[in-house]
Amino acid sequence: MILKTMTPEVLAIPGEIRSMIPPYPAGFNRHRELLPSQANLFIDPLASAQGMIDFSLGLLLHPDRLARVIVMEENPEQMGVSQMLLELCKHVGADYQGPGLDQQVQFILEKQTILHIAKLANRSDVHAQIKAEARWVLQQRLATWEKKLGNASIHAEKAHLQNLMDHVEDALDAHEEWT
């Protein structure tokens, strides 16, 4: 069910709503009630989407939850950690939309998912099996992106794929907690 909320159509604030939100007044202190922004005074639909993505992934990929998934794997009808992570990557790594806000949200969605999995792979407080499966999924994604990079025709997609590959290589090379 949570995967249905992790699509550009759901995460992107529609233009008609963005146009109704006035800019923040100069000198107005930021507080938790405001949407996150990297655009200073204006609403930042990409930062807002990233905040929602991080919230959902924090719940979905919480180490305690994944530890329970490992225990539940004894039931063959239950999805294991690797399968769950692969399905998540497949869902967020769908074909990229045309240029525009949806494409940028799709890129952020895929990047944040990979960063959350990379953190799982390198955190010291995560069960060893979860770390191993997270690292394996990262290696699988790396191989997929290398093939995809050769076929990419849009420069933004190439840049995105290269960025993902760089993050994954850094995570796989890390020997200590990766944050």
ZINORQUI-V76008 format. One record per run of one state. SS is the DSSP state (H for helix, E for strand, L for the rest). FROM is the first residue (numbers start at 1). TO is the last residue. If there is no record, write none. Layout:
BEGIN
{{SS,FROM,TO} {SS,FROM,TO}}
END
This chain:
BEGIN
{{L,1,1} {H,2,5} {L,6,7} {H,8,11} {L,12,14} {H,15,18} {L,19,44} {H,45,60} {L,61,62} {H,63,72} {L,73,80} {H,81,92} {L,93,100} {H,101,122} {L,123,127} {H,128,151} {L,152,154} {H,155,173} {L,174,179}}
END
